Amino acid sequence: GSLQYGYSLGVINAPQKVIEQHYGRSLGVLPEEPLLLSENGTGTEKQEVHPSVVMYWSLSVSIFSIGGVVSSFLVGFVGDLRGRVKGMLMVNVLAVIAGLLMVMAKMWKPHVMVIAGRCVMGFYCGLSSGLVPMYIGEIAPMAYRGSLGTLHQLAIVSGILLSQVLGLEFLLGNDYYWPLLLGLSGAPAVLQSLLLPLCPESPRYLYIKRGMVEEAKNSLRRLKGEYDPSADLEEMRREKEEVEKEAQVSIAVLVRSSLYRQQLFVALMMHLSQQLSGINAIFYYSTAIFERAGVTQPVYATIGVGVLNTVFTMVSVRKDTHTHAHAHRQTNTCTHRLTICRSVMQTVTLKMFYSWMSYVSMSAIFLFVCFFEIGPGPIPWFIVAELFSQGPRPAAIALAGCTNWTSNFIIGMTFPYIEALCGSYVFILFAVLLFGFTVFTYLRVPETKGKTFEEIAAVKTGTETGTGTGTSTELEQLKSDSQA
């Protein structure tokens, strides 16, 4: 599911010029003639792109996020309906439909078929990007929850890299095979449908949501081997008791409740920091950015971004496994700062007109991606599951997913226009936003590494720090507790 999400994110980048030509011919703003490409995958002659083509292309990129915004509200419902594993299996039909729409893009109006396929694929990925971290967070051993959560991000960036390689002109990113390139985004759904039945259901779902104690024991043994599951079952029993004390937490209740306000604010800000860093502007438009920076082989530079993206996500997995808990948050804050520096560096290099500065510009983007993947990249996807107990968790994941997808849409749709307005200074805008998120991360984000869900709850309510906020929150909990 994560690989498919990444493939869909990155596949639209490399064949941009090819698809724009098809859009232009379909809209009647370009002559009906064969498309000639240079060896680097761009047009042989630089032409002004017609405004209607720009609009439809921006919509093709960003409509993916609209589907994600809508479906992110259904994550909790689908996950609770039949379970995490069966929920992921059910939504695969959406990915297959989306892939077929894009494969058949040349059979009708390509801009309509691509936009429709991208929208359905976004709907699938909105569900998948919520269900996968939810499942991982619930099955992961406490000591490795962060690392396994980061593997979700690793699968995403691997999908991005795969799409960039297949998008090369001599493979699928050409005038003839680009519909197949886009349509392959539905292929991992077939593989997932074969492999997911081999995965055990979440024991936390079985025990807490369904009350199936024996099934939860069997699931734990499938995940961990033969061992005594008493300690894990006891933790789930306590969490189940806490859930049963609370009324069911809907999205509306979650937004209005002061009890969850602090952790909800943290969760939403973490997702905003991921998207408003400008990372998806690079994933969506890096080929065009490299071309404007004077890079002679922009498509290969884009693949270089994908390779570094994957390598440094692997570094992030290892870092999360071995780094001391407090240092984990501090390291994350440090990488925020370094990402800011790279945004400023990118602006400076784009304003310089020396030929050698194109290599500096390329290096700036490479470093931007590297620091993103060991800092703000993977953390938002699994921190939501850690900050919330079983009761409000589905609603919180839905809200966080909606925030992520909405900001993703805003970046995808508006970046070409903001860049036209601001020119090279567009990266200064991202630097300013990153500075604000850096300060927020340092001051407000609690450390969750190596803690149980109960211990995390103690941190987020302030009981470990002794703040007044924590005391007032505890009083609110006591007022609603009949036993107290």
N, C-alpha and C positions, 0 to 999 in steps of 0.2 A: 504493500500500500504506500509506503513512504517512497520507494523507488519510483513508483508511478507518478506520484506527486512531483518529485524532482524532475522527471523526464518532461512532464507537462509544463513545468516552469521554464526549462531551458530550451525546449525544442523550437520555440518561436523566434529565437535570436538569429541563428546563422543564416537561414534562408530568407531573411527580411526582403532583400532586394528582388529576389526571384518572385516571391509572393506579391509584392507591391506591383510588379509588372503585370501579373495576371489580374490583380484587382483593377488596375488602370484599363486594361483591355476590356474587361467585363463591364466596367462603368462607362466605356466609350470615350475615355480621356486620353488613351494611347492608341496608336495604330495597331492593327492586327498583323504582327510580324514576329518571327522567331526571336527568342531572347538570346542575346549574345553576352557571355560573361567572360571577364578576364580570369586569369589563373588564380587570383585570390578570392574569387567568389563574388565580386562586385561588378557592377555594370561597366562596360568599356568606356562609356562616355557619362560624365556626371550630368544629370538632368535634375531640374527642379521637380520635386514630387508634388503632384496636384493636391490641393487642400482636401478634396473628398477622399483621396487615397490615404492621406495622413490620418483623417478621421476614422476611416474604416480599419486602418491598421492599428491605431491606438485602441480601438474598440475590440479588435481581435485579441490583442494582448491583455487588456484589462477585464474583458467580460468573464474570463476565467475566474477572477476574484468575485464577481457578482454571484456566480453560482455557489462559490464557497461561503459567501456571506449568508445566503438563504439557508443552505444546508447545515451550517454550523449550529443553528438553533435546534436541529433535529438529532444531534449527536447523542444526547442523554436518552431521548426516546428510543432510538435505534439500539443503543447499547444495552438498555434495560429490557427491551422487548423480548429478545431471544438469547441474550448473552453477548459478550464482546466478540467471540469468535464467529458465531452465526450472523451477528450483525455485520461484520466485515465481509462475510461471504455473500450476504444478500445484496449489498450495494455494488457488487462487481458487475451486475448487469448494466449499470449506468456507464461504466467505463467502456464496455463493449459497444454500446450504442454510440457513445461519443467517438470512439475510434472509427466505426463504420461511416459516420457522417463525414469525418475529415478525409477518409480514404476516397470517398466518392465526390470530393470537392470539385473536380473538373467536369463532372456530369451535369452540373447546373451552374448557378452563379457562385463562384468560389468564395467571395466575401461573405455571402449568406451562409454557406455550408460550414466554412471555417468558424465563423462566429457562433453558429448553433452548436457545433461540436465542442468548441472550447467552453461554452456555457455549461453544457451537460457534464463535461469533464471536470469543470470547477465544482459542480454540485457533488460529484463523486469525491473529489479531493477534499472538499470541506468536511464531509463525513469521515473520510479516511484519516485526515490529519488530526481529528479529535479522537477517533476510536483507537488508533494505534498507540498514542502516548497514554491513553487511559488504560489500555490492556497492559502495556509495558510497566507502567507505574504500579499496577496491582499485582503483577506476578514477580517483580524483581525483588531479590533479597535486599535488605536494608542497606548493606554496605556497598552494593553495586547498582543502586537505583539510578544514580546520576549517570554512571557509565552506560548502562543499558538504555537510558533515555537518550543519551548522546548518539547511540547507534541509530536511532530514528533519524537524526540529522545526517548521519553518515550515509544512510540509504538515500536520503533526499539529494545530497550533493553528488552521489554516485550516479543517480538518475540524470542529473543536470549534465554531468560529464559525458555520459553515454549519448545523450541527445546531441551534444555539441560535436562529438566525433562522427556520429551518423549524419550530421548536418553538413559535413564536408561536401564540396561540389562533386567530387569523383565518386562519392558514395550515394547519398540520397538527397542532398541539398541542392538539387539542380532542377531544371525546367520540367523534367519528365517525372521524377520520383518524389517531389516534395509532398504530394498528398499521402504517399505511403509513409514518409517520415513523420508527418503529423499523426496519421492513423495508428502507428505503432505504439502510441501512448496508451492504447487500450490493451496491448498484448500482455503486460504483466498481470492483468486481472485473471487471465486464463491460468497462468502459472500459480497465482495465489489460490485460485479455486481448487487446484489439485493438492496444494501443500497445507492450507489452513486446517483441513480436517485432522491432520496429524498433531495439531497443537492442542494442549489441554485448555479447558475453560479457566477463566480467572477464579481462583479459590475464594477471593474476597467477594466476588459477585455471587458465587454459589452459596457461601455461608451467610453473608450480610443481607443480600437482596432476596435470595430464594429460601434461606433456612435449610439448605441441603448439607448437613454436617458430614455425612459419609462421602458424598461426592466431592466436597471440599478437601477431605483427607486424601482421597485418591488423586485429586488434581495436584495437591502439594507433593505427593510421592512421585508423580510423573515429572514434576518440575525439578525436584531436589534429590530423587533417589530414595532408598529405604532409610528412614530416620524417624525420630519421635516428633510428630507435628504438634505436640501439646502447647508449646510456647507460642507458635504462630496462631493456633486456634484460640488461645486465650486472649491474644491481642485483638483478634477479629471479634471475639465475644464481647470484649469491652467496647469496641467501636460500634458493634451492633446495638448494644444497650444505649449508647449515646445517641445513635440514630433514632431508636425507637422513642426516646424521650422528646425528640423534636418533631414538630409538624413537618410535613413534606415541604422541602424548600424549592419553590419554583423560581424562575428567573425574576419575576416581579418582586417576590419576597426577598430574594437575594439582593436586589438593587436597593430596596427600601430599608433593609435591616441594618441597624448600626452595629450589630454583633459581628457582621462579616465585612464591614466597610473597609477596614484597614487592609486585610489580605486581598480583597477584590481590587482595591486601588493598586496594590503592588502588582497583581497578576496582569491587569490591563496595561499598566505602564511598561511592564517587561515586554509585552507583545508590541506595543507601540515603538519601543526602543529598537526592536528587531527590524521592523519594516521602515521606520522613518530614518534609519541610518543611511538609507539610499542603496542598500545591497541589491534590491530587486531592480533598481534602475540599471545596475551593472549587468545583472543576469538577463534582463530583457533587451537592453540596448547596447551592450558592450561592443558589439561589432561596429556599430555606427560611431560610438565614442572613440574607439581606436582609430577608425578611419579619419575622423576629424582631427585627431591628435597627430596624424601623419604617419601612422604605422603602415608599412607597405603590405603586410599580410594580416589584416585584422581578424580574419576567421581563425587563423592559427593562434593568434594572441588570445582570442576568446577561449580556445581549448586550453591554453596555458592557465587561464583563470580557473577553469574547471578542474584541472589537475591539482593546482595548489589548494583549491577549495576542498578537495577530497583528502589530500595529504594532511592538511591542518585540522580537519575534523577528526582524523585518526589520532592526531596529537592531543586533541581535546578529550577523546575517550580515555587515553592513558593519563592525562593530567587529572581528570576527574577521579580516576581510580587511586592515584598515589598522592594527591595533594592534600595537605592538612586542611581541616574544615574551614577555619577562619581564613587561611590563605586563599582558599577557593574563591570567596567573595572578593577579597582584595585583588587577586589576580584578574578577576573579571572586571573590576573597576579600572585596573591598570590598562587592560586591553582596550577598554572604552577610550581612554586618553590617547593611546597610540593610534586608534582608528580616527580620532579627530585630527591628529597630525597628518595622517595620510590624506584626509579630505582636503586639508589646506594645501598640502604638497601637490595634489592633483590639480587644484585651481591654478597654482603658480605655473606648473609646467604647461598647462593648456594655454596660458597667456603668453608664453615665450614662443618665439618663431625660429629658433635654431633647430636645424634638422636633428641634431643629436638629442634634443629634448623629448622627442617622441619615445625614446627608450626609457627616459626618466618617468614620463607619463605612464607608460606601460608598467614600470616597476611600482609606481604609486598605487595603481589599481591592484596589482598582485598583492602588495602588502596590506592594502585595505581589506581584501578578501581573507588573507591569512589571519589578521587580528580579529576579524569578525567571527571566524569559525572557532577560535579558542576563547572568545568572550561572549558577546551577546547573541551569537547564532543559535546554539542548541538549547540554552537554558530555559527560555520561555515555554517551550513545548511541554516540559515535564514538571516545571515548578508549580503549575496550577494544581496538578494532582497531589502534590506534596503539601500545599498550603491549605487545602480543604479536606474535611472529613467526607465520608461516604455520602451523607445526606445532601449537602449542597454541591458536591463535586461535579455531577453532570451539568447542572445549571451554570456553574463557574466556567467549566470548559467550553460550554456553548457561547457564553459572553466573551471569553477571551478569544475564541476562534473567530467570532464575528468582528471583534476589534482588529485582529490580525488581517483578516481578509479585506475588511473595509479600507484599512490603510494601504494594503497591497494594491487594491483597485485604484486608490487615489494616486499612488506613485506611478502605476502602469499607465493610467489614462493621461495624467497631467505632465509627466516628465518631458515629453517632446515640446510641449508648449512653454513650460517653465524654462527649459534650456534655451529655447528661441528667444525668450524674454531676457533671461539673465546671462546667457552665454556661458563662458567658463566659470562664472561666479556661482553657478548652481551648486557646486560642491561646498561652498562656504555656508550655504543654507543648511546642508546636512551636518556640517561641522558644528554649527550653533545648536542644532537639535541634539546632537550627540553629547555636547558639553552638559546640557541640562539633564540628560538621562544618566550621565556619569555621576553627577552630584546626587541625583535621586537614588541610584543604585548603592552608593556608598552610605547614604544616610538611612534609607528606609527598607532595603531588601534584607530579610532575615537569612541566616545561614541554615540550610536544610540538610546538608551532606552528613550522612552517618547518624541521622536522628529518626526515631519512630514518628508516626503521625501524631501521637500524643505529645511528644517532646516539641515537635514543630508548632503544635497548637499553643504550647506554653510560651514559646518565643514570640509568636505573632500576637499574642494577647498581652505581652509585656511582663509576664510573671517571672521570667528569668532576669529581666532587667530592673524590675522593681519600679516601673514607671506608673504614673497616676492613671494613664490610659488603661493599662493592664488591670489595675484595681477596679476601675469602674466597669470594665467588661466582665470581670469575674462577678461583680455584684449583680449585673444584668442576668448572668447565667444562673446565679443562685435564686433570684426572684422567680425565674421560670421553672425551677426544680422543685417538684412537690415534696420529695424526700427531705430536701434542705429546709 
